[in-house]
């Protein structure tokens, strides 16, 4: 039983290490996505600044 607890603790530690190891890359990618979305929003606002949600007739 102690061996199974040891294996479970080892597996948990290994997966936690793998997740923490990947965090900088994930955070960088998220910041790049956020920057791209902000750029797309700015482009959309600059293309049609008079749009207030109503259709032109």
N, C-alpha and C positions, 0 to 999 in steps of 0.2 A: 504494500500500500504506500509506503514511504517513497518507493521508487517511482510510482505513478505521480505522486505529488511533485517530486523532483522533476520529472519529465514535463509536467504541466507548467511548472514555474519556469523551466528553461525555455519552453516554447513561447510562453508569454513574454519573457524577457527578449527573446530573439525577435518576435514580431514587433514589439515596442521599439527596439533598436532600429529595425528596418523602416518603420514609420518615421521616426525622428530623423533618420538619415536622409529621407526623401523630402522633408519639410522645406528646406531652402528652395529646392527646385519647384515645388508646388506653389509656394508663395510667390516666386518670381513669375511663374506662368499666370497666376491669378492677377498679379499687378499688370502684366501685359494685356490680359483680356480686359481689365478695367480701363486701361488707357485707350484701347481700341474702341470700346463701347462709348467712352466719353468723346472720342474724335468723331464717331459716327453721329452722335447726338448733336455735336456742334455743327457738323455738315448739314444735318437735317434742319436745324434751326436757321442756318444762314441761307439755305435754299428757298425757304418759304417763311419769312418772318411775320407775315400778316395773318397766318392761320391761327384761328382761335377756336377751332373745333366745329365751325359752321361751314356748310357747303355754299359755294357761290352759285347764285342763280342767274 
